């Protein structure tokens, strides 16, 4: 009789633990979100440059932000992400001189050998709003997993600066109106665990349409390639 009582109590205990474990897992899945903070380092390229313009040196980008992860399926491995971040970008280039003349910003092609140029670049600083569709193989208890996040990013250029330094003279302009205040493009992040490939493909020009070089609009767009790091 004692043996039957022991077995019965054991079964009740196992059932209770099973129910508690199931409830804990349900609660865990119910609140599970992924990849809330992000940091990225990119190599910045210029697409659709004027023929006489080239890039030199390493043009870098640093990006930080927060994305609200909003799962849309029961397993919670598919989600929509909406966030807010900041971005600092450098574009080193050759031959394009940006300067002010008669209270206007003008663009000219120069031979840098004639000036012995030591620096020719422009920088942009943006507030960005990324929107992503997110797929991953993660669970609430697995931290190394595959992910593919693709989406769209809109940025507002709140500060810009151009720098030209040479033996002939230096030119520095801040917050000039030739830059497109609104920047937007497509994004893709994919990888496993900590290391993720990241690319941003700009859809609109860096400079305003009224910024002309030899009477033609400067249609340079940003292409950023690098690594993305995600943190819960």
DRENPA-3360 file (N, C-alpha, C; in nm, 2 decimals, always signed):
BEGIN
1 = XXXXXXXX = +0.08/-0.12/+0.00/+0.00/+0.00/+0.00/+0.09/+0.13/+0.00 ~ +0.19/+0.12/+0.08/+0.28/+0.24/+0.09/+0.35/+0.26/-0.04 ~ +0.38/+0.15/-0.12/+0.44/+0.16/-0.25/+0.35/+0.24/-0.35 ~ +0.22/+0.21/-0.34/+0.12/+0.27/-0.43/+0.11/+0.42/-0.40 ~ +0.11/+0.45/-0.27/+0.10/+0.59/-0.22/+0.22/+0.67/-0.27 ~ +0.34/+0.61/-0.26/+0.47/+0.67/-0.31/+0.46/+0.70/-0.46 ~ +0.42/+0.60/-0.54/+0.41/+0.62/-0.68/+0.31/+0.73/-0.72 ~ +0.20/+0.73/-0.65/+0.09/+0.83/-0.67/+0.15/+0.97/-0.64;
9 = XXXXXXXX = +0.22/+0.99/-0.53/+0.28/+1.12/-0.49/+0.38/+1.16/-0.59 ~ +0.46/+1.06/-0.64/+0.56/+1.09/-0.74/+0.50/+1.14/-0.87 ~ +0.39/+1.07/-0.91/+0.33/+1.11/-1.04/+0.27/+1.25/-1.02 ~ +0.21/+1.28/-0.91/+0.15/+1.41/-0.88/+0.26/+1.52/-0.89 ~ +0.37/+1.49/-0.83/+0.49/+1.58/-0.82/+0.54/+1.61/-0.96 ~ +0.55/+1.50/-1.04/+0.60/+1.51/-1.18/+0.51/+1.60/-1.26 ~ +0.38/+1.57/-1.24/+0.28/+1.65/-1.32/+0.28/+1.80/-1.28 ~ +0.30/+1.82/-1.15/+0.30/+1.96/-1.10/+0.42/+2.03/-1.16;
17 = XXXXXXXX = +0.54/+1.96/-1.15/+0.66/+2.02/-1.21/+0.65/+2.05/-1.36 ~ +0.58/+1.95/-1.43/+0.56/+1.96/-1.57/+0.48/+2.08/-1.60 ~ +0.37/+2.10/-1.53/+0.28/+2.21/-1.55/+0.35/+2.34/-1.52 ~ +0.43/+2.35/-1.41/+0.50/+2.47/-1.38/+0.60/+2.50/-1.49 ~ +0.67/+2.40/-1.54/+0.77/+2.42/-1.64/+0.71/+2.47/-1.77 ~ +0.59/+2.41/-1.80/+0.52/+2.45/-1.92/+0.47/+2.60/-1.91 ~ +0.43/+2.63/-1.79/+0.38/+2.77/-1.76/+0.50/+2.87/-1.77 ~ +0.62/+2.83/-1.72/+0.73/+2.92/-1.73/+0.78/+2.94/-1.87;
25 = XXXXXXXX = +0.78/+2.83/-1.95/+0.81/+2.84/-2.09/+0.72/+2.93/-2.17 ~ +0.59/+2.91/-2.14/+0.49/+2.99/-2.20/+0.51/+3.14/-2.17 ~ +0.54/+3.17/-2.05/+0.56/+3.31/-2.01/+0.69/+3.36/-2.07 ~ +0.79/+3.27/-2.08/+0.92/+3.31/-2.14/+0.90/+3.35/-2.29 ~ +0.82/+3.26/-2.36/+0.80/+3.28/-2.50/+0.71/+3.41/-2.52 ~ +0.62/+3.43/-2.43/+0.52/+3.54/-2.44/+0.59/+3.67/-2.44 ~ +0.70/+3.68/-2.36/+0.78/+3.81/-2.35/+0.90/+3.81/-2.43 ~ +0.93/+3.71/-2.51/+1.06/+3.70/-2.58/+1.07/+3.80/-2.70;
33 = XXXXXXXX = +1.17/+3.88/-2.69/+1.21/+3.97/-2.80/+1.36/+3.96/-2.83 ~ +1.40/+4.01/-2.94/+1.54/+3.98/-2.98/+1.60/+4.11/-3.03 ~ +1.74/+4.12/-3.01/+1.82/+4.23/-3.08/+1.76/+4.37/-3.07 ~ +1.77/+4.42/-2.95/+1.71/+4.55/-2.93/+1.80/+4.67/-2.96 ~ +1.93/+4.65/-2.92/+2.03/+4.75/-2.95/+2.13/+4.71/-3.06 ~ +2.18/+4.81/-3.13/+2.27/+4.77/-3.24/+2.38/+4.87/-3.25 ~ +2.50/+4.82/-3.30/+2.61/+4.90/-3.33/+2.68/+4.85/-3.46 ~ +2.72/+4.94/-3.54/+2.77/+4.90/-3.67/+2.89/+4.99/-3.71;
41 = XXXXXXXX = +2.98/+4.93/-3.78/+3.10/+4.99/-3.84/+3.10/+4.96/-3.99 ~ +3.11/+5.07/-4.07/+3.10/+5.05/-4.21/+3.21/+5.11/-4.29 ~ +3.24/+5.06/-4.41/+3.32/+5.13/-4.51/+3.23/+5.20/-4.60 ~ +3.25/+5.33/-4.62/+3.15/+5.41/-4.70/+3.21/+5.44/-4.84 ~ +3.12/+5.40/-4.93/+3.16/+5.42/-5.07/+3.06/+5.52/-5.14 ~ +3.11/+5.58/-5.25/+3.02/+5.68/-5.32/+2.98/+5.62/-5.45 ~ +2.85/+5.60/-5.47/+2.79/+5.55/-5.59/+2.77/+5.66/-5.69 ~ +2.78/+5.63/-5.82/+2.74/+5.73/-5.92/+2.82/+5.86/-5.91;
49 = XXXXXXXX = +2.95/+5.84/-5.89/+3.04/+5.96/-5.88/+3.05/+6.03/-6.02 ~ +3.08/+6.16/-6.02/+3.12/+6.22/-6.15/+3.25/+6.15/-6.20 ~ +3.27/+6.14/-6.32/+3.38/+6.06/-6.38/+3.51/+6.11/-6.33 ~ +3.53/+6.23/-6.30/+3.66/+6.29/-6.26/+3.69/+6.27/-6.11 ~ +3.59/+6.22/-6.03/+3.60/+6.21/-5.89/+3.63/+6.07/-5.85 ~ +3.72/+6.05/-5.76/+3.76/+5.92/-5.70/+3.76/+5.92/-5.55 ~ +3.77/+5.81/-5.49/+3.78/+5.80/-5.34/+3.93/+5.77/-5.30 ~ +3.97/+5.82/-5.19/+4.10/+5.79/-5.14/+4.09/+5.76/-4.99;
57 = XXXXXXXX = +4.18/+5.69/-4.94/+4.18/+5.66/-4.79/+4.07/+5.57/-4.75 ~ +4.05/+5.56/-4.62/+3.94/+5.48/-4.56/+3.83/+5.57/-4.52 ~ +3.71/+5.56/-4.58/+3.59/+5.63/-4.54/+3.51/+5.55/-4.45 ~ +3.49/+5.60/-4.33/+3.43/+5.51/-4.23/+3.29/+5.57/-4.19 ~ +3.21/+5.48/-4.13/+3.08/+5.51/-4.07/+3.06/+5.44/-3.94 ~ +3.00/+5.51/-3.84/+2.97/+5.45/-3.71/+2.83/+5.48/-3.68 ~ +2.76/+5.37/-3.64/+2.61/+5.38/-3.63/+2.57/+5.31/-3.50 ~ +2.49/+5.37/-3.42/+2.44/+5.32/-3.29/+2.29/+5.35/-3.28;
65 = XXXXXXXX = +2.21/+5.26/-3.22/+2.07/+5.28/-3.20/+2.00/+5.17/-3.13 ~ +1.87/+5.19/-3.12/+1.78/+5.10/-3.05/+1.66/+5.07/-3.15 ~ +1.63/+4.94/-3.15/+1.52/+4.90/-3.23/+1.42/+4.82/-3.15 ~ +1.29/+4.86/-3.15/+1.19/+4.78/-3.08/+1.15/+4.66/-3.16 ~ +1.18/+4.55/-3.11/+1.15/+4.42/-3.18/+1.00/+4.38/-3.15 ~ +0.92/+4.36/-3.25/+0.78/+4.33/-3.23/+0.75/+4.20/-3.31 ~ +0.76/+4.08/-3.24/+0.73/+3.96/-3.31/+0.58/+3.95/-3.36 ~ +0.57/+3.88/-3.48/+0.43/+3.88/-3.54/+0.39/+3.73/-3.56;
73 = XXXXXXXX = +0.46/+3.63/-3.51/+0.41/+3.50/-3.52/+0.42/+3.43/-3.38 ~ +0.36/+3.31/-3.37/+0.36/+3.25/-3.24/+0.49/+3.21/-3.19 ~ +0.58/+3.16/-3.27/+0.71/+3.12/-3.23/+0.80/+3.24/-3.20 ~ +0.76/+3.36/-3.25/+0.83/+3.49/-3.22/+0.97/+3.49/-3.29 ~ +0.99/+3.42/-3.40/+1.11/+3.43/-3.47/+1.10/+3.51/-3.60 ~ +0.98/+3.57/-3.62/+0.96/+3.66/-3.73/+0.90/+3.79/-3.66 ~ +0.96/+3.90/-3.70/+0.92/+4.03/-3.63/+0.94/+4.15/-3.72 ~ +0.88/+4.25/-3.67/+0.90/+4.39/-3.73/+0.98/+4.47/-3.63;
81 = XXXXXXXX = +1.08/+4.54/-3.68/+1.16/+4.62/-3.60/+1.15/+4.77/-3.64 ~ +1.13/+4.85/-3.54/+1.12/+5.00/-3.57/+1.21/+5.07/-3.46 ~ +1.30/+5.15/-3.51/+1.40/+5.21/-3.41/+1.43/+5.35/-3.43 ~ +1.54/+5.39/-3.36/+1.59/+5.53/-3.36/+1.74/+5.52/-3.33 ~ +1.82/+5.59/-3.42/+1.96/+5.58/-3.40/+2.03/+5.71/-3.45 ~ +2.17/+5.70/-3.43/+2.25/+5.81/-3.48/+2.36/+5.75/-3.57 ~ +2.41/+5.84/-3.66/+2.51/+5.79/-3.76/+2.61/+5.90/-3.79 ~ +2.74/+5.86/-3.79/+2.84/+5.96/-3.82/+2.92/+5.90/-3.94;
89 = XXXXXXXX = +2.93/+5.97/-4.05/+2.99/+5.92/-4.17/+3.10/+6.01/-4.23 ~ +3.21/+5.95/-4.28/+3.32/+6.03/-4.34/+3.33/+5.98/-4.49 ~ +3.35/+6.07/-4.58/+3.37/+6.03/-4.72/+3.50/+6.11/-4.77 ~ +3.61/+6.03/-4.78/+3.73/+6.09/-4.84/+3.72/+6.08/-4.99 ~ +3.76/+6.19/-5.06/+3.75/+6.18/-5.20/+3.86/+6.27/-5.26 ~ +3.87/+6.26/-5.39/+3.98/+6.33/-5.46/+3.91/+6.41/-5.58 ~ +3.97/+6.53/-5.60/+3.94/+6.61/-5.72/+3.82/+6.70/-5.71 ~ +3.73/+6.67/-5.62/+3.61/+6.76/-5.61/+3.63/+6.86/-5.50;
97 = XXXXXXXX = +3.64/+6.99/-5.54/+3.65/+7.10/-5.44/+3.52/+7.16/-5.42 ~ +3.48/+7.17/-5.29/+3.35/+7.23/-5.25/+3.39/+7.36/-5.17 ~ +3.34/+7.47/-5.22/+3.38/+7.60/-5.16/+3.26/+7.70/-5.18 ~ +3.28/+7.81/-5.11/+3.17/+7.91/-5.11/+3.22/+8.03/-5.20 ~ +3.13/+8.08/-5.29/+3.17/+8.19/-5.37/+3.04/+8.27/-5.39 ~ +3.05/+8.40/-5.36/+2.94/+8.49/-5.38/+2.81/+8.44/-5.30 ~ +2.84/+8.40/-5.18/+2.73/+8.35/-5.09/+2.66/+8.23/-5.15 ~ +2.73/+8.15/-5.23/+2.67/+8.03/-5.29/+2.78/+7.92/-5.28;
105 = XXXXXXXX = +2.73/+7.79/-5.27/+2.82/+7.68/-5.27/+2.85/+7.63/-5.41 ~ +2.97/+7.62/-5.45/+3.01/+7.58/-5.58/+3.10/+7.46/-5.58 ~ +3.09/+7.38/-5.68/+3.16/+7.25/-5.70/+3.25/+7.26/-5.82 ~ +3.38/+7.23/-5.80/+3.47/+7.23/-5.91/+3.56/+7.11/-5.91 ~ +3.60/+7.07/-6.03/+3.70/+6.96/-6.04/+3.84/+7.03/-6.05 ~ +3.93/+6.98/-5.97/+4.07/+7.03/-5.97/+4.17/+6.92/-5.98 ~ +4.29/+6.96/-6.02/+4.40/+6.86/-6.02/+4.47/+6.88/-5.88 ~ +4.46/+6.78/-5.80/+4.51/+6.79/-5.66/+4.66/+6.80/-5.66;
113 = XXXXXXXX = +4.73/+6.75/-5.76/+4.88/+6.76/-5.76/+4.92/+6.91/-5.77 ~ +4.84/+6.99/-5.83/+4.87/+7.14/-5.83/+4.85/+7.21/-5.70 ~ +4.78/+7.15/-5.61/+4.75/+7.21/-5.48/+4.83/+7.14/-5.37 ~ +4.88/+7.02/-5.40/+4.95/+6.93/-5.29/+4.85/+6.91/-5.18 ~ +4.74/+6.85/-5.21/+4.63/+6.83/-5.11/+4.66/+6.73/-5.01 ~ +4.64/+6.76/-4.88/+4.66/+6.67/-4.77/+4.53/+6.61/-4.72 ~ +4.41/+6.68/-4.74/+4.28/+6.63/-4.69/+4.17/+6.69/-4.78 ~ +4.08/+6.60/-4.82/+3.97/+6.65/-4.90/+3.85/+6.55/-4.87;
121 = XXXXXXXX = +3.76/+6.59/-4.79/+3.65/+6.50/-4.74/+3.53/+6.58/-4.70 ~ +3.42/+6.51/-4.68/+3.30/+6.57/-4.62/+3.24/+6.47/-4.52 ~ +3.18/+6.52/-4.42/+3.12/+6.44/-4.31/+2.97/+6.47/-4.30 ~ +2.90/+6.37/-4.27/+2.75/+6.39/-4.24/+2.72/+6.32/-4.11 ~ +2.63/+6.38/-4.03/+2.58/+6.33/-3.90/+2.43/+6.32/-3.91 ~ +2.37/+6.21/-3.88/+2.23/+6.19/-3.90/+2.16/+6.13/-3.78 ~ +2.04/+6.16/-3.77/+1.94/+6.09/-3.68/+1.86/+6.00/-3.78 ~ +1.86/+5.87/-3.74/+1.80/+5.77/-3.83/+1.69/+5.69/-3.77;
129 = XXXXXXXX = +1.60/+5.65/-3.86/+1.48/+5.57/-3.82/+1.48/+5.44/-3.91 ~ +1.53/+5.33/-3.85/+1.53/+5.21/-3.93/+1.40/+5.13/-3.91 ~ +1.35/+5.07/-4.02/+1.23/+4.98/-4.02/+1.27/+4.85/-4.08 ~ +1.26/+4.74/-4.01/+1.31/+4.61/-4.06/+1.20/+4.50/-4.05 ~ +1.21/+4.41/-4.14/+1.14/+4.28/-4.13/+1.25/+4.18/-4.09 ~ +1.23/+4.10/-3.98/+1.33/+4.02/-3.92/+1.29/+3.88/-3.91 ~ +1.39/+3.79/-3.95/+1.37/+3.65/-3.94/+1.50/+3.59/-3.87 ~ +1.48/+3.50/-3.78/+1.59/+3.43/-3.71/+1.55/+3.29/-3.67;
137 = XXXXXXXX = +1.66/+3.22/-3.63/+1.63/+3.08/-3.59/+1.64/+3.07/-3.43 ~ +1.64/+3.18/-3.36/+1.66/+3.19/-3.22/+1.54/+3.14/-3.14 ~ +1.56/+3.11/-3.01/+1.46/+3.08/-2.91/+1.50/+3.16/-2.79 ~ +1.41/+3.17/-2.69/+1.44/+3.25/-2.57/+1.57/+3.20/-2.50 ~ +1.61/+3.08/-2.52/+1.73/+3.02/-2.45/+1.85/+3.00/-2.54 ~ +1.84/+3.03/-2.67/+1.95/+3.01/-2.76/+2.00/+3.15/-2.81 ~ +2.13/+3.17/-2.79/+2.19/+3.30/-2.82/+2.27/+3.31/-2.94 ~ +2.31/+3.19/-3.00/+2.38/+3.18/-3.12/+2.28/+3.13/-3.23;
145 = XXXXXXXX = +2.25/+3.21/-3.33/+2.15/+3.17/-3.42/+2.17/+3.25/-3.55 ~ +2.11/+3.20/-3.66/+2.11/+3.27/-3.79/+2.00/+3.38/-3.79 ~ +2.04/+3.48/-3.86/+1.94/+3.59/-3.87/+1.95/+3.66/-4.01 ~ +1.84/+3.70/-4.06/+1.83/+3.78/-4.18/+1.74/+3.90/-4.15 ~ +1.79/+4.02/-4.15/+1.70/+4.14/-4.13/+1.72/+4.23/-4.25 ~ +1.61/+4.26/-4.31/+1.61/+4.35/-4.42/+1.51/+4.46/-4.40 ~ +1.53/+4.58/-4.46/+1.44/+4.68/-4.44/+1.47/+4.81/-4.51 ~ +1.43/+4.92/-4.45/+1.44/+5.06/-4.50/+1.48/+5.15/-4.39;
153 = XXXXXXXX = +1.57/+5.25/-4.42/+1.62/+5.34/-4.32/+1.61/+5.48/-4.38 ~ +1.55/+5.57/-4.29/+1.54/+5.71/-4.32/+1.63/+5.79/-4.23 ~ +1.71/+5.88/-4.28/+1.79/+5.96/-4.19/+1.78/+6.11/-4.22 ~ +1.80/+6.19/-4.11/+1.79/+6.33/-4.12/+1.93/+6.39/-4.09 ~ +1.99/+6.46/-4.19/+2.13/+6.52/-4.17/+2.11/+6.64/-4.08 ~ +2.15/+6.63/-3.96/+2.14/+6.75/-3.87/+2.27/+6.83/-3.87 ~ +2.38/+6.78/-3.92/+2.50/+6.85/-3.93/+2.59/+6.79/-4.04 ~ +2.66/+6.88/-4.11/+2.75/+6.84/-4.22/+2.87/+6.93/-4.22;
161 = XXXXXXXX = +2.98/+6.88/-4.26/+3.11/+6.96/-4.27/+3.19/+6.91/-4.39 ~ +3.25/+7.01/-4.46/+3.34/+6.97/-4.57/+3.48/+7.03/-4.53 ~ +3.59/+6.96/-4.56/+3.72/+7.00/-4.53/+3.82/+6.98/-4.65 ~ +3.89/+7.09/-4.68/+3.99/+7.08/-4.79/+4.11/+7.15/-4.73 ~ +4.22/+7.07/-4.73/+4.35/+7.13/-4.68/+4.46/+7.10/-4.79 ~ +4.53/+7.21/-4.82/+4.64/+7.20/-4.91/+4.74/+7.31/-4.89 ~ +4.85/+7.30/-4.96/+4.96/+7.41/-4.95/+4.91/+7.54/-5.00 ~ +4.81/+7.54/-5.09/+4.76/+7.67/-5.14/+4.67/+7.74/-5.05;
169 = XXXXXXXX = +4.59/+7.66/-4.97/+4.49/+7.71/-4.88/+4.40/+7.61/-4.83 ~ +4.32/+7.64/-4.72/+4.23/+7.55/-4.66/+4.09/+7.61/-4.67 ~ +3.99/+7.51/-4.69/+3.85/+7.55/-4.70/+3.78/+7.46/-4.61 ~ +3.70/+7.52/-4.52/+3.61/+7.44/-4.43/+3.47/+7.51/-4.43 ~ +3.37/+7.42/-4.45/+3.23/+7.47/-4.45/+3.15/+7.38/-4.36 ~ +3.06/+7.45/-4.28/+2.98/+7.37/-4.19/+2.83/+7.40/-4.22 ~ +2.75/+7.29/-4.21/+2.61/+7.31/-4.23/+2.57/+7.39/-4.35 ~ +2.63/+7.35/-4.47/+2.59/+7.42/-4.59/+2.47/+7.35/-4.65;
177 = XXXXXXXX = +2.39/+7.43/-4.72/+2.26/+7.38/-4.77/+2.27/+7.29/-4.90 ~ +2.39/+7.26/-4.94/+2.40/+7.18/-5.06/+2.37/+7.03/-5.03 ~ +2.38/+6.99/-4.90/+2.35/+6.85/-4.86/+2.20/+6.83/-4.86 ~ +2.16/+6.71/-4.90/+2.02/+6.67/-4.89/+2.00/+6.64/-4.74 ~ +1.90/+6.71/-4.68/+1.87/+6.69/-4.54/+1.82/+6.55/-4.52 ~ +1.74/+6.50/-4.61/+1.68/+6.37/-4.60/+1.75/+6.26/-4.68 ~ +1.80/+6.16/-4.61/+1.87/+6.05/-4.67/+1.79/+5.92/-4.65 ~ +1.77/+5.84/-4.75/+1.70/+5.71/-4.72/+1.76/+5.60/-4.82;
185 = XXXXXXXX = +1.74/+5.48/-4.77/+1.80/+5.37/-4.85/+1.75/+5.23/-4.79 ~ +1.80/+5.13/-4.86/+1.76/+4.99/-4.82/+1.87/+4.93/-4.74 ~ +1.84/+4.84/-4.64/+1.93/+4.78/-4.55/+1.92/+4.63/-4.55 ~ +2.03/+4.56/-4.52/+2.03/+4.42/-4.51/+2.14/+4.38/-4.41 ~ +2.10/+4.30/-4.30/+2.19/+4.25/-4.21/+2.17/+4.10/-4.20 ~ +2.28/+4.02/-4.21/+2.27/+3.88/-4.21/+2.39/+3.82/-4.15 ~ +2.37/+3.71/-4.07/+2.49/+3.64/-4.02/+2.45/+3.54/-3.91 ~ +2.55/+3.50/-3.84/+2.53/+3.40/-3.73/+2.60/+3.45/-3.60;
193 = XXXXXXXX = +2.53/+3.45/-3.49/+2.59/+3.49/-3.37/+2.62/+3.64/-3.37 ~ +2.75/+3.67/-3.32/+2.79/+3.80/-3.30/+2.82/+3.87/-3.44 ~ +2.88/+3.80/-3.53/+2.93/+3.86/-3.65/+2.82/+3.86/-3.76 ~ +2.78/+3.98/-3.81/+2.68/+4.00/-3.91/+2.72/+4.09/-4.01 ~ +2.71/+4.05/-4.14/+2.73/+4.14/-4.25/+2.62/+4.24/-4.26 ~ +2.66/+4.36/-4.30/+2.56/+4.47/-4.30/+2.59/+4.56/-4.43 ~ +2.48/+4.59/-4.50/+2.49/+4.68/-4.61/+2.38/+4.78/-4.61 ~ +2.41/+4.91/-4.65/+2.31/+5.01/-4.67/+2.33/+5.06/-4.81;
201 = XXXXXXXX = +2.22/+5.06/-4.89/+2.22/+5.11/-5.03/+2.14/+5.24/-5.04 ~ +2.20/+5.35/-5.05/+2.13/+5.48/-5.06/+2.05/+5.49/-5.19 ~ +1.93/+5.54/-5.17/+1.84/+5.55/-5.29/+1.83/+5.69/-5.34 ~ +1.87/+5.79/-5.26/+1.87/+5.93/-5.31/+2.00/+5.99/-5.29 ~ +2.03/+6.10/-5.37/+2.16/+6.16/-5.37/+2.20/+6.23/-5.23 ~ +2.33/+6.23/-5.21/+2.38/+6.30/-5.09/+2.36/+6.45/-5.10 ~ +2.37/+6.50/-5.22/+2.36/+6.65/-5.24/+2.23/+6.68/-5.30 ~ +2.18/+6.80/-5.28/+2.06/+6.85/-5.33/+2.07/+6.86/-5.49;
209 = XXXXXXXX = +1.95/+6.86/-5.55/+1.95/+6.86/-5.70/+2.00/+6.99/-5.76 ~ +2.00/+7.10/-5.68/+2.05/+7.22/-5.73/+2.20/+7.23/-5.72 ~ +2.27/+7.13/-5.66/+2.41/+7.13/-5.65/+2.46/+7.08/-5.79 ~ +2.54/+7.16/-5.86/+2.58/+7.13/-5.99/+2.73/+7.13/-6.01 ~ +2.77/+7.04/-6.10/+2.91/+7.03/-6.14/+2.91/+7.03/-6.29 ~ +2.96/+7.14/-6.35/+2.96/+7.15/-6.50/+2.81/+7.15/-6.55 ~ +2.72/+7.22/-6.47/+2.58/+7.23/-6.51/+2.50/+7.10/-6.50 ~ +2.56/+7.00/-6.44/+2.49/+6.87/-6.42/+2.48/+6.84/-6.27;
217 = XXXXXXXX = +2.36/+6.78/-6.23/+2.34/+6.75/-6.09/+2.44/+6.65/-6.04 ~ +2.48/+6.66/-5.92/+2.57/+6.56/-5.86/+2.49/+6.45/-5.79 ~ +2.49/+6.34/-5.85/+2.39/+6.23/-5.81/+2.46/+6.12/-5.72 ~ +2.57/+6.16/-5.66/+2.64/+6.06/-5.57/+2.55/+6.01/-5.46 ~ +2.55/+5.88/-5.44/+2.47/+5.82/-5.34/+2.56/+5.73/-5.25 ~ +2.52/+5.71/-5.13/+2.60/+5.64/-5.03/+2.58/+5.49/-5.04 ~ +2.69/+5.41/-5.03/+2.69/+5.27/-5.02/+2.77/+5.23/-4.90 ~ +2.72/+5.17/-4.80/+2.79/+5.14/-4.67/+2.79/+4.99/-4.65;
225 = XXXXXXXX = +2.91/+4.94/-4.64/+2.93/+4.79/-4.62/+3.01/+4.77/-4.50 ~ +2.97/+4.68/-4.41/+3.04/+4.66/-4.29/+2.99/+4.55/-4.20 ~ +3.01/+4.57/-4.07/+2.97/+4.47/-3.97/+2.86/+4.53/-3.87 ~ +2.77/+4.44/-3.84/+2.66/+4.49/-3.75/+2.67/+4.40/-3.62 ~ +2.66/+4.46/-3.51/+2.66/+4.39/-3.38/+2.52/+4.42/-3.31 ~ +2.46/+4.31/-3.26/+2.33/+4.33/-3.19/+2.34/+4.29/-3.05 ~ +2.27/+4.36/-2.96/+2.27/+4.34/-2.82/+2.13/+4.34/-2.77 ~ +2.09/+4.24/-2.68/+1.96/+4.24/-2.63/+1.92/+4.36/-2.55;
% end
